[in-house]
Amino acid sequence: MSTARKLQAAPAVDRRQAVLANFADNLEIGAIDRIVQRGRDPLTAPYTIHMADGAVVRVGTIKTLRSQPALGDVLAVTLGRMPPAIETKFWHDLIGAVVNCGVEVEEAEGESYADRMRELVAMYCENATADRDGAMAHLQPFTVPDEHGLPDIYLHAVDLQKWLDRHHGMKERPTDLHIALADIGFERRTINYYRGKTRASRSYWVAPVDCLTPPDGITA
């Protein structure tokens, strides 16, 4: 387990860049251009790390950003690099500096609950498979091309609800989640599949993948 390298004193004008450089150096992930927090809702405000090489890491909420194991998993999947383990007390110093000095907050006045959920749903669907029957057996998300060959995303609300609780500490009421999914552009359908040799069905929410792209005026 490594000990985090200490941040050297820097002029106020360069403080954010110094904090991000120190954070990236300790995580060994390459240069970070900026870290953006959208909105100030403590439960749903998402964080996005914009790398200097153009890569974008959708971190999720503050719960993931503060958790060394959870953030490490996100970085490993998105960037293909697993950060080294850092001693807990130094990790708290690193994250404290990032939150206090390294984050750019983009106010989201007028942003709806559905808008805040859109990015989280997009994160949940990043590992969607093309194996419909295999996914449906475990309530997982999957994609199917529509009549034009463009992908539709299929998700099960119960699995999404569990994912939000497990990864972001969000205990969403089913009714609120269903309304948000409908507002985003999903519709509820009964989908048939094969469980082994047995024909079965489940209720899934379906939408074109591009409905998970933020509308104009709302940036990730």
N, C-alpha and C positions, 0 to 999 in steps of 0.2 A: 504494500500500500504506500503510495507516494505522498509526500508532503507538498501542499500547494505552494507555488512560488509566489512570493509577496509582491503586491502592486507597489511600484515605486511612485513617489510623489510626482504630480504633474500639474501644470497650470490648469485653471478651471476650464478654459476654452478647449483643452485637449482631454478633459477628464473622461468623457464618454468613450472616445477612441481608445484611451489607455485602459479603461475597464474592459472593453470588448477584446482588446489585444491580449490582456492578461487572462481573461476567461478562455479564449481560444487556445492560448499557449498551454494552459493547464489541462485542457481537454484533449489537446493534440489533434484538432480537427481541421486545421487550416484557418485562414483569416476570416473573421466575421465582419461584414459590412455594417449591419444594423440588426437590432432586435426590436420588434414592434409588438406593442400590446394594444389591442383594439377594444376600446371601451373601458369602463371601470366597474362592470358587474363582477363582484368577487367570485361568483360561481361559474360564470360562463365566458368571461373576457379571455379570448385566445391570444397566445403568443406565437410569433413567427420569427424564426432566425433566418436572416438573409445573408448567405455566404458571399464572400468577395468574388468567387468564381461563378456566381449566378444561381447556385443551388438554393432551394428554399426548404426549410425544415419547419413543418407545422407541429409545434410542440404540444398544443392543447392549452389547458388552463394552468394557473399558478401551482396547482397540486403536482402536475408533472414537472414543471420547471424546477421546483424546489427539491424534488426527489432524485437523488443521484442515480439509483437503479433505473427508475422510469425514464429519465432523460437519456441515460446511456442506451437504453433499448431503442428509443426513438432515433438517436443519432446513428446507431449501428445499422438500423434498417434503412434510413434515408440516405446516409452518407457512406455506408459501408465501412465505418470505423468505430470500434468500441473504445471509448475513453478509458484511461487508466483509473483505478480506484484511488480516491483521495480521502485522507483522514477527515472524519466527520466535522471536527471543529473548523478546519480550513475550508471545507466545502460550504459551511454556513457563511463564512466570510466572503467566499467567492460569489455566492448567490445574493447575499446582502448587497454587495457592491453592484452587481448587475441590476437588481431591482431598484436600488436607490439612485444609481448614476448612469447605468448603461442602456436603459430601456427608453424607447420613444413611444409615447402614448398618443394614439390617434383616437380622438374623441368620436363617439359614434352616436351623436344626437339623433333621435328619431329612429334608431335602429331597433327593429322589432325582435321579439323572442325568436321568431323563425330565422331571422337574419343571423342572430348569434348562434343558433343551432346549426346553421348550414355548414359552417366550417368543421364543426365537430362531427357531423354526419359524414362529411367528405373524408375525414380522417378515419372514421370507422370503416368506410367502404374501400379504403386503399388496398386492402388484402382480399378483396372479393375474388372469387374463383369463377371459372367457366363451367365447373362441374355442378350442374344444377341439383341432381339427385343427391350427391354427396353433401353439398351445402345444406340442402333442405332437411336432411336427416338430423343435422345439428343446429338448425335455425340460423345458419350463417349466411352472409350476403353473397350474391353471385350476379353475374352479368349474362345477358342474352341479347344477341343482335336483333334489332327490330326489322321491319319489312324493307328498310332502306340500308340495312347492314350496319347501322349505328347502334352502339351499345345502350341497353337499358339496364339500370341497376335495380336489383331486387333485395329488399332487406326485411327482416322480421323485427317488429317493434319490441318484443320481449328481450331478444338478444341485444338490441341496441340499448335498451334501458339498463340491462345488466352491465354492458360495456361502459356506459356513462358513469355508473356508480363505481365500478371497479377501477377505472382509469382516471376519473376526474372528480369522484366524490359527489356526483350529482344524482340526487334521488328524485327523478322526475315522475310526476303523476302520469299514468297512461293517457288520460284525457288530454293533458297539456301537450304531451309528446305527439299524439295523433293529430292534434290541431296544427302543430308546428310542421309536421311532415306534409300535411295537406297544403299548408301555406307555401312550403318550399316548392311543391309541384308533384308530390307523390299521390298516388291513388291506391286504394286498397283492393286487392284482387285475391280470389281463391285460386291457388296454383296446384296443379296435379304433379305428382312425381312417383317414382317407384322406390319403395323401401324393401330392398331385396327383390323378391318377385311379386310383392304385394303392392297394388296401386293405392296411393294415399293422397291426401291433400292438406295444404296449410294456407293460412291467411298471410299474405306478404304485401308489403308496400312497394310500388313500382313507379319508376320515373326515368326519363332520359338522363344519362350521366351528366349532360351539360347543365342540368338544373342545379347542380352542386357548385357551379361557378358563381361567385358573388356578383350581384347585379351592379350596374354602373353606379358609381358613387360610394361603393363599399369595397375596400381593397383588403386583401389578406396581408 
